[in-house]
């Protein structure tokens, strides 16, 4: 008797996704799919709007990382008014960079402390009542407190620059609309109402020490869990160092061979295609030269550490070198190491924010540049979850005629499907026995990628899980609901 296992929705991620696992009559996995069942339509309904509205409108894609969409769109809109990234004023560039690194910092803190830490602290098979941040706060109050305050620090950076923590306004065509005031800078350096940026660096290092102990104690499990070779895509600077705001696109395969050699972000169309599948609304990007089967890439913290030659900030670089030494993998294809890589980036963001907050040029009111208008603009940044592309075309009146978005999670679509297949093939018993712990391991594999499935805020409240088992006649023979 054939069966179909359905996990709907996947929990502790942003957005709504569903997993189906198909078993044959012997209980062996025939196939599995990670379905994205929401459709947003931003690429279409932004058409006909004036280009200067784009950085504001696209923030509504996401309540978790609106800054990422705001800045990717802003980089594209800059080109529409004739300004390439290198031509921004120094003050505008540094303000945008501070805003971006504050965004990545708060997003990484949110994912690790709120969403991922229960899996690490209590184990993948932990009971349901342990799988949330409140259980973390009970078991490790200090860890939870620091996580909350670290996220708050990043949000306060965003508020100071954009006016609001969510859906603020910072970038304008060719620059920024507001300078940074000395009192605002002192707020983050002196720590009057919130811990200062120096404390953020210390806490990031303490969190890394905690995670390194966990990885040392569980190395065999973490090396094997959802491990499979893949391509890796990220952005690097001219020296090959990790870059999150602006740089060249670089990709490698699972063994480290270069498949995309530091190309300009403006040329992304020459190298990437997007495939589709009938069972998901999310597309599957891949490198044209390698094709759909071999050309897909992971993006995000794990991929970025794989493709870069180093990190420009000294503490994060020291942690990167230790990460490679302790993992024993120069190119890491193990899904669970994404959490460790994410915390190294968390430290890097804190160091960069510290550097920028001590830079007097941040206070300059020289904020806007103008050039010769164009009809096409491309903006690519490294969002918390990976490489994010915004591409706009406009008519001579400045109205958007075409919009193409490749969201970070879209690049990870194939990787997350491979992770689900790995868990289905390696964790489900041969008899098809279904346990709550097994279901959570499917979600653990997906959660490591910190996916934003709809690029929108989740509803407040409980997320129920409904599991149905079907026979070969597609008749529901068993149903379980976790509410």
Backbone torsions as a table, in degrees:
resi	resn	phi	psi	omega
1	UNK	NA	120.3	178.5
2	UNK	-75.3	150.1	179.9
3	UNK	-134.2	157.8	175.1
4	UNK	-131.7	122.1	178.6
5	UNK	-98.0	130.6	-179.6
6	UNK	-120.9	126.9	172.2
7	UNK	-111.1	113.3	-173.1
8	UNK	-149.8	112.5	0.4
9	UNK	-93.7	167.7	168.4
10	UNK	-72.8	131.4	-172.2
11	UNK	-100.2	165.5	179.9
12	UNK	54.3	41.8	168.3
13	UNK	-136.4	165.6	177.5
14	UNK	-88.1	121.9	179.2
15	UNK	103.2	-173.6	-173.9
16	UNK	-120.5	120.4	175.8
17	UNK	-133.2	159.4	180.0
18	UNK	-133.6	142.7	176.7
19	UNK	-114.6	133.6	170.2
20	UNK	-122.3	134.4	179.0
21	UNK	-121.9	121.0	-176.7
22	UNK	-100.0	124.5	179.6
23	UNK	-110.0	144.5	175.0
24	UNK	-83.9	-174.3	-175.2
25	UNK	-67.7	-13.2	178.2
26	UNK	-99.0	3.2	179.1
27	UNK	85.6	6.9	178.9
28	UNK	-89.2	149.3	-177.9
29	UNK	-72.6	124.0	173.8
30	UNK	-89.9	-42.1	-179.4
31	UNK	-165.6	165.6	177.2
32	UNK	-150.8	153.0	-176.6
33	UNK	-142.8	144.5	172.0
34	UNK	-109.4	106.7	-173.9
35	UNK	-94.5	135.5	168.4
36	UNK	-104.3	115.0	-166.7
37	UNK	-106.7	5.6	178.0
38	UNK	-101.3	150.5	175.8
39	UNK	-132.0	124.3	-173.9
40	UNK	-101.2	-46.4	175.7
41	UNK	82.2	18.9	-178.1
42	UNK	-61.5	-34.7	-178.5
43	UNK	-61.3	-26.7	-178.3
44	UNK	-91.8	-49.7	-172.2
45	UNK	-78.7	-4.8	172.3
46	UNK	-81.7	-14.8	177.5
47	UNK	-64.7	139.7	-179.5
48	UNK	91.0	-4.8	177.5
49	UNK	-93.1	150.7	176.0
50	UNK	-66.1	144.8	-171.6
51	UNK	-59.1	-33.2	-176.0
52	UNK	-69.8	-12.9	176.2
53	UNK	-81.7	-18.2	-172.0
54	UNK	-56.4	-48.5	-178.3
55	UNK	-60.9	-24.9	177.2
56	UNK	-82.9	-46.3	-176.1
57	UNK	-63.5	-44.2	-172.4
58	UNK	-71.0	-15.3	175.7
59	UNK	-59.9	-26.8	-178.1
60	UNK	-71.7	-4.5	170.6
61	UNK	-60.3	-30.7	-167.9
62	UNK	-153.8	135.6	174.4
63	UNK	-95.3	-8.0	179.1
64	UNK	-92.6	-43.1	-179.6
65	UNK	-130.2	52.6	177.6
66	UNK	-61.5	-30.4	-179.8
67	UNK	-61.3	-37.6	-179.1
68	UNK	-62.0	-46.5	178.1
69	UNK	-67.9	-38.3	178.3
70	UNK	-57.9	-46.6	-175.8
71	UNK	-76.9	-36.2	176.1
72	UNK	-63.4	-42.8	176.2
73	UNK	-64.7	-39.8	-179.3
74	UNK	-61.8	-40.8	178.4
75	UNK	-63.0	-38.0	177.2
76	UNK	-68.4	-42.2	-179.1
77	UNK	-66.6	-34.2	174.4
78	UNK	-53.8	-44.8	-178.4
79	UNK	-65.8	-31.5	178.0
80	UNK	-65.1	-26.7	176.6
81	UNK	-101.1	13.4	171.8
82	UNK	88.5	18.2	-178.2
83	UNK	-118.1	117.0	173.6
84	UNK	-83.3	162.4	-175.4
85	UNK	-54.3	-36.1	-178.6
86	UNK	-71.5	-12.8	-175.6
87	UNK	-99.3	-0.7	173.2
88	UNK	-62.5	154.1	173.3
89	UNK	-64.8	150.9	179.1
90	UNK	-55.7	-38.9	-178.8
91	UNK	-66.3	-44.4	179.7
92	UNK	-63.3	-42.5	179.3
93	UNK	-61.1	-44.0	-176.8
94	UNK	-73.1	-34.1	175.0
95	UNK	-64.4	-44.6	178.0
96	UNK	-63.0	-40.1	-178.9
97	UNK	-66.7	-41.2	177.0
98	UNK	-62.3	-42.7	177.3
99	UNK	-60.6	-44.4	-178.0
100	UNK	-65.9	-45.7	-178.0
101	UNK	-70.5	-30.5	172.2
102	UNK	-64.0	-38.8	177.8
103	UNK	-64.2	-48.7	-179.5
104	UNK	-62.8	-39.8	-179.9
105	UNK	-60.1	-49.9	-176.6
106	UNK	-70.4	-33.7	-180.0
107	UNK	-69.3	-42.7	177.1
108	UNK	-63.7	-39.7	177.5
109	UNK	-63.9	-42.9	178.4
110	UNK	-58.6	-49.3	-176.2
111	UNK	-65.3	-47.5	-175.3
112	UNK	-67.3	-52.9	-172.2
113	UNK	-75.9	-36.9	-174.7
114	UNK	-90.5	-39.3	-170.2
115	UNK	-105.8	-42.0	-172.5
116	UNK	-93.5	-32.8	-172.8
117	UNK	-57.3	-34.2	176.8
118	UNK	-59.5	-35.7	178.6
119	UNK	-64.7	-35.0	-177.3
120	UNK	-83.8	-40.5	-176.8
121	UNK	-72.4	-40.9	-171.1
122	UNK	-109.6	-6.7	178.7
123	UNK	92.9	155.6	-176.4
124	UNK	-67.4	-24.6	-178.7
125	UNK	-99.0	15.8	-178.2
126	UNK	-62.6	150.6	177.5
127	UNK	-62.8	159.1	-175.4
128	UNK	-56.7	-37.6	-175.7
129	UNK	-72.0	-0.1	176.0
130	UNK	-104.0	-7.0	-169.3
131	UNK	-93.9	54.5	177.6
132	UNK	-160.0	167.0	-173.5
133	UNK	-67.0	-26.9	179.7
134	UNK	-66.9	-37.1	175.6
135	UNK	-65.5	-37.2	176.2
136	UNK	-62.0	-42.6	-179.7
137	UNK	-63.3	-35.9	178.8
138	UNK	-70.1	-43.5	-175.9
139	UNK	-79.0	-35.7	-175.9
140	UNK	-142.0	77.4	-174.0
141	UNK	-58.2	-41.6	-175.9
142	UNK	-67.9	-39.6	178.0
143	UNK	-62.1	-44.8	179.6
144	UNK	-65.2	-41.2	-179.7
145	UNK	-61.7	-45.0	-179.7
146	UNK	-65.4	-39.0	178.7
147	UNK	-61.1	-43.0	179.7
148	UNK	-64.1	-43.6	-178.4
149	UNK	-72.3	-31.1	176.3
150	UNK	-66.9	-42.9	176.7
151	UNK	-63.2	-40.6	-179.8
152	UNK	-60.9	-39.5	-179.9
153	UNK	-59.1	-48.6	179.6
154	UNK	-61.8	-39.4	178.8
155	UNK	-66.4	-35.3	178.5
156	UNK	-68.6	-34.1	173.3
157	UNK	-59.8	-47.6	179.9
158	UNK	-60.2	-45.5	-178.8
159	UNK	-62.2	-40.7	-178.3
160	UNK	-63.9	-34.4	-176.6
161	UNK	-91.0	-39.9	-172.4
162	UNK	-104.5	-4.4	177.2
163	UNK	92.3	-28.1	178.9
164	UNK	-142.5	156.0	177.9
165	UNK	-71.6	-30.4	-179.4
166	UNK	-129.7	130.8	175.6
167	UNK	61.0	41.8	173.5
168	UNK	-82.9	-177.4	-180.0
169	UNK	-127.9	120.7	-178.4
170	UNK	-128.0	-54.7	-175.2
171	UNK	-85.3	144.2	172.1
172	UNK	-127.0	163.7	178.9
173	UNK	-53.6	119.1	178.0
174	UNK	86.6	6.9	178.9
175	UNK	167.1	-141.3	-177.7
176	UNK	-128.4	153.8	-175.3
177	UNK	-93.3	-9.3	-174.1
178	UNK	-148.9	139.4	176.1
179	UNK	-85.5	170.4	178.7
180	UNK	-96.6	132.0	-177.4
181	UNK	-90.6	150.1	178.0
182	UNK	-55.3	-38.4	179.7
183	UNK	-65.5	-34.7	178.2
184	UNK	-67.4	-41.0	178.5
185	UNK	-65.2	-43.6	-179.8
186	UNK	-60.8	-32.4	179.4
187	UNK	-57.3	-38.1	-177.7
188	UNK	-89.9	-20.8	179.6
189	UNK	-87.4	-33.6	-172.5
190	UNK	-97.0	-21.4	175.1
191	UNK	68.2	47.5	-179.7
192	UNK	-72.9	-50.3	-178.4
193	UNK	-106.6	-21.2	175.3
194	UNK	-132.3	157.5	177.4
195	UNK	-58.1	142.8	-177.8
196	UNK	-71.6	170.8	-177.9
197	UNK	-62.3	-30.9	177.3
198	UNK	-61.8	-34.2	177.0
199	UNK	-70.3	-33.6	176.7
200	UNK	-61.2	-38.8	177.9
201	UNK	-64.2	-46.1	-179.7
202	UNK	-62.0	-44.0	-178.4
203	UNK	-68.6	-34.9	176.3
204	UNK	-63.1	-40.5	177.8
205	UNK	-67.1	-38.2	178.3
206	UNK	-65.4	-39.6	178.4
207	UNK	-66.3	-38.5	176.3
208	UNK	-63.2	-39.5	178.0
209	UNK	-62.1	-40.8	177.4
210	UNK	-61.5	-45.3	-177.1
211	UNK	-70.3	-36.8	178.7
212	UNK	-61.6	-39.3	176.5
213	UNK	-61.7	-43.0	178.9
214	UNK	-61.1	-45.4	-177.8
215	UNK	-67.9	-36.5	177.0
216	UNK	-63.4	-38.3	-177.3
217	UNK	-78.5	-16.2	-175.4
218	UNK	-129.9	29.5	-170.8
219	UNK	-59.7	-45.0	-176.4
220	UNK	-61.1	-44.0	178.9
221	UNK	-64.0	-47.3	-174.6
222	UNK	-71.1	-31.1	175.7
223	UNK	-64.2	-38.2	-172.4
224	UNK	-89.9	-31.8	-170.6
225	UNK	-65.0	120.7	179.0
226	UNK	49.4	45.5	178.4
227	UNK	-100.0	128.9	179.5
228	UNK	-162.2	146.2	-179.4
229	UNK	-68.8	147.5	-180.0
230	UNK	-158.6	168.4	167.6
231	UNK	-78.0	160.8	179.1
232	UNK	-136.3	132.9	-176.1
233	UNK	-127.6	136.9	177.0
234	UNK	-164.4	-178.3	-178.2
235	UNK	-110.7	140.1	178.0
236	UNK	-132.6	159.4	176.4
237	UNK	-86.2	-172.5	-175.4
238	UNK	-62.3	-23.4	179.6
239	UNK	-95.7	3.0	-179.1
240	UNK	85.8	9.1	-179.4
241	UNK	-84.3	157.0	178.5
242	UNK	-53.8	132.1	178.1
243	UNK	-139.1	130.7	-177.7
244	UNK	-105.7	-26.2	-175.8
245	UNK	-96.1	-51.9	-178.8
246	UNK	-151.6	131.7	178.8
247	UNK	-174.2	-153.3	179.3
248	UNK	-103.5	151.2	176.9
249	UNK	-86.1	129.8	-179.4
250	UNK	-132.7	137.8	177.2
251	UNK	-136.7	149.4	176.8
252	UNK	-135.4	163.2	173.3
253	UNK	-90.9	-174.9	-174.2
254	UNK	-66.0	-15.2	178.5
255	UNK	-101.9	-5.0	179.0
256	UNK	105.5	-2.6	179.0
257	UNK	-69.3	133.1	-177.9
258	UNK	-71.3	127.3	177.2
259	UNK	-113.4	-14.3	174.5
260	UNK	-142.8	108.1	-167.4
261	UNK	-90.8	74.4	173.3
262	UNK	53.5	63.2	-177.0
263	UNK	-97.2	158.0	179.2
264	UNK	-65.7	140.8	176.6
265	UNK	-62.4	-27.3	179.2
266	UNK	-65.2	-18.5	-175.7
267	UNK	-102.8	16.7	-173.1
268	UNK	-57.4	-33.0	-177.5
269	UNK	-63.9	-25.6	-179.5
270	UNK	-72.9	-15.6	-172.6
271	UNK	-118.0	-20.7	-172.8
272	UNK	-118.2	144.0	170.0
273	UNK	-125.9	166.1	177.7
274	UNK	-127.3	121.8	177.1
275	UNK	-92.8	164.9	178.5
276	UNK	-131.2	155.2	173.8
277	UNK	-132.2	148.7	-174.9
278	UNK	-71.3	-15.8	-174.2
279	UNK	-100.1	9.8	-179.7
280	UNK	-151.0	144.3	174.5
281	UNK	-81.7	-10.0	-178.0
282	UNK	-94.9	137.1	-176.9
283	UNK	-82.2	172.3	-176.4
284	UNK	-124.2	93.0	179.5
285	UNK	-70.2	150.5	177.3
286	UNK	-158.2	161.7	177.6
287	UNK	-77.6	127.5	-177.8
288	UNK	-55.8	-42.6	-173.7
289	UNK	-64.4	-26.7	-177.5
290	UNK	-101.7	-15.9	178.5
291	UNK	84.5	169.2	-175.2
292	UNK	-60.4	-39.5	-173.7
293	UNK	-72.3	-38.5	-174.6
294	UNK	-112.4	-8.9	-171.4
295	UNK	-94.6	4.9	-179.2
296	UNK	-78.4	153.7	-177.1
297	UNK	-133.6	147.5	163.8
298	UNK	-80.4	151.8	171.7
299	UNK	-132.0	170.9	-180.0
300	UNK	105.7	-167.0	-172.3
301	UNK	-56.3	-45.9	-179.5
302	UNK	-61.5	-48.0	-179.4
303	UNK	-63.8	-41.4	-177.1
304	UNK	-64.0	-39.2	177.6
305	UNK	-70.0	-28.2	178.3
306	UNK	-71.8	-37.9	-173.5
307	UNK	-87.5	-21.3	-176.7
308	UNK	-84.3	158.2	176.2
309	UNK	-89.0	-15.4	-178.2
310	UNK	174.3	-179.3	178.8
311	UNK	-123.1	136.7	-171.7
312	UNK	-70.6	-26.4	-178.8
313	UNK	-89.4	135.6	-167.8
314	UNK	-64.5	-40.7	-177.1
315	UNK	-69.5	-42.4	178.1
316	UNK	-65.9	-36.3	177.9
317	UNK	-65.3	-40.8	176.9
318	UNK	-61.6	-40.0	178.5
319	UNK	-68.1	-36.6	177.8
320	UNK	-62.5	-43.1	179.9
321	UNK	-65.5	-37.7	177.5
322	UNK	-69.1	-36.5	176.7
323	UNK	-58.4	-45.1	178.9
324	UNK	-66.5	-43.1	-177.9
325	UNK	-65.7	-44.9	-177.0
326	UNK	-73.1	-35.7	179.3
327	UNK	-77.0	-26.0	-178.8
328	UNK	74.4	17.3	-176.1
329	UNK	-132.7	110.8	177.0
330	UNK	-66.3	-39.2	172.3
331	UNK	-114.5	114.3	-171.8
332	UNK	-100.6	122.5	178.8
333	UNK	-111.9	16.2	-178.5
334	UNK	-95.5	118.1	-173.0
335	UNK	-53.0	-42.6	-172.4
336	UNK	-69.2	-16.4	177.3
337	UNK	-73.2	-7.3	176.0
338	UNK	-59.4	-36.1	-180.0
339	UNK	-63.1	-43.3	179.1
340	UNK	-64.8	-46.4	178.8
341	UNK	-59.7	-38.5	-179.7
342	UNK	-61.9	-38.4	-179.4
343	UNK	-73.6	-29.5	173.3
344	UNK	-64.3	-40.7	175.7
345	UNK	-66.2	-35.5	176.6
346	UNK	-57.0	-46.0	177.7
347	UNK	-64.4	-43.1	178.7
348	UNK	-58.5	-44.1	179.5
349	UNK	-61.4	-40.8	178.9
350	UNK	-63.4	-40.5	178.8
351	UNK	-65.9	-42.1	179.9
352	UNK	-65.8	-42.5	178.0
353	UNK	-60.7	-38.4	178.0
354	UNK	-62.3	-44.7	178.4
355	UNK	-61.5	-46.8	-177.2
356	UNK	-66.5	-38.4	-179.1
357	UNK	-68.2	-20.7	176.3
358	UNK	-93.4	3.4	-177.5
359	UNK	-95.8	115.7	-177.9
360	UNK	-63.9	-22.7	-179.5
361	UNK	-65.0	-21.1	177.1
362	UNK	-60.5	-23.6	-175.6
363	UNK	-91.4	-2.2	-177.3
364	UNK	-68.1	149.7	176.3
365	UNK	-100.3	13.8	174.5
366	UNK	-85.5	93.5	-164.3
367	UNK	-118.5	-19.2	-171.1
368	UNK	-128.0	139.0	174.2
369	UNK	-122.2	154.1	177.8
370	UNK	-129.8	148.8	178.4
371	UNK	-140.8	-156.6	178.5
372	UNK	-93.2	125.8	-173.9
373	UNK	-64.5	147.9	178.3
374	UNK	-125.6	175.8	179.9
375	UNK	-109.0	5.8	-178.5
376	UNK	-147.3	139.0	178.5
377	UNK	-144.4	140.0	-179.0
378	UNK	-127.7	130.1	176.7
379	UNK	-128.4	123.2	179.6
380	UNK	-130.0	130.7	174.5
381	UNK	-134.1	169.7	171.8
382	UNK	-96.4	98.4	175.5
383	UNK	-72.6	169.2	179.8
384	UNK	-50.2	-38.1	-175.9
385	UNK	-91.8	-4.4	177.1
386	UNK	137.4	-166.4	-173.1
387	UNK	-66.0	125.3	-175.8
388	UNK	-122.7	128.1	-176.1
389	UNK	-119.1	130.9	169.7
390	UNK	-123.0	129.2	-175.7
391	UNK	-136.9	122.4	-176.9
392	UNK	-126.6	144.9	169.2
393	UNK	-123.5	141.3	-177.9
394	UNK	-130.9	158.8	174.7
395	UNK	-87.6	-175.6	-176.1
396	UNK	-68.9	-14.3	176.2
397	UNK	-93.2	1.7	177.9
398	UNK	84.4	14.0	178.3
399	UNK	-90.9	136.9	-177.3
400	UNK	-70.0	123.9	179.0
401	UNK	-104.7	-22.5	-180.0
402	UNK	-151.2	141.1	177.0
403	UNK	-137.8	130.7	174.5
404	UNK	-127.2	125.7	178.9
405	UNK	-120.1	127.8	169.9
406	UNK	-116.6	100.1	-175.7
407	UNK	-79.1	150.3	-174.9
408	UNK	-50.6	-48.7	-177.7
409	UNK	-61.4	-26.5	177.8
410	UNK	-61.5	-42.7	176.5
411	UNK	-59.6	-35.7	-177.9
412	UNK	-84.6	4.6	-177.2
413	UNK	-57.8	-51.8	179.9
414	UNK	-63.5	-40.8	-179.7
415	UNK	-61.3	-42.2	179.9
416	UNK	-68.2	-36.5	175.1
417	UNK	-64.5	-38.7	176.6
418	UNK	-65.0	-37.5	178.7
419	UNK	-63.8	-42.7	177.5
420	UNK	-62.3	-43.5	179.6
421	UNK	-62.8	-38.5	180.0
422	UNK	-62.9	-47.2	-179.9
423	UNK	-64.2	-42.7	-179.8
424	UNK	-60.2	-41.5	-177.0
425	UNK	-79.1	-26.6	-172.4
426	UNK	-108.4	-16.8	-175.3
427	UNK	-109.3	-40.5	-179.4
428	UNK	-64.7	133.8	179.9
429	UNK	-66.6	158.1	-177.7
430	UNK	-64.1	-21.7	178.1
431	UNK	-89.4	0.0	179.8
432	UNK	77.1	19.9	179.1
433	UNK	-63.0	133.1	-176.3
434	UNK	-110.4	122.7	175.8
435	UNK	-121.6	158.7	178.9
436	UNK	-63.6	-36.1	178.4
437	UNK	-63.4	-37.7	177.6
438	UNK	-63.4	-43.9	178.6
439	UNK	-59.3	-41.7	-178.7
440	UNK	-66.5	-32.3	179.2
441	UNK	-66.6	-33.0	172.9
442	UNK	-60.6	-44.7	-179.0
443	UNK	-69.5	-36.3	177.9
444	UNK	-58.0	-43.1	-179.2
445	UNK	-63.5	-40.2	178.8
446	UNK	-71.8	-42.4	-174.5
447	UNK	-62.4	-27.8	-179.4
448	UNK	-58.0	-28.2	-179.5
449	UNK	-83.7	-3.5	-178.4
450	UNK	48.4	51.9	-173.5
451	UNK	-69.7	145.6	169.4
452	UNK	-111.2	92.4	-165.6
453	UNK	-70.7	-31.8	178.7
454	UNK	-116.8	-1.1	-171.4
455	UNK	51.6	48.1	179.2
456	UNK	-150.7	159.5	-179.8
457	UNK	-70.0	140.6	174.6
458	UNK	-74.6	160.2	173.5
459	UNK	-70.5	148.0	178.1
460	UNK	-77.4	135.8	176.6
461	UNK	122.8	-168.9	-175.7
462	UNK	-75.3	147.0	175.4
463	UNK	-111.5	104.0	-179.0
464	UNK	-71.2	159.1	175.8
465	UNK	-123.9	125.0	179.8
466	UNK	-113.7	127.7	-179.8
467	UNK	-119.7	129.4	179.1
468	UNK	-126.8	140.2	175.7
469	UNK	-114.7	126.2	-178.5
470	UNK	-112.5	146.1	174.2
471	UNK	-86.9	-175.6	-174.8
472	UNK	-67.6	-14.5	176.6
473	UNK	-92.3	10.8	-177.6
474	UNK	62.9	29.0	176.2
475	UNK	-95.9	132.0	179.7
476	UNK	-72.9	116.4	-177.4
477	UNK	-108.4	-9.7	178.7
478	UNK	-156.9	141.8	180.0
479	UNK	-141.2	134.0	175.0
480	UNK	-130.0	139.7	178.4
481	UNK	-126.2	124.4	174.0
482	UNK	-105.9	116.9	-173.4
483	UNK	-120.7	NA	NA
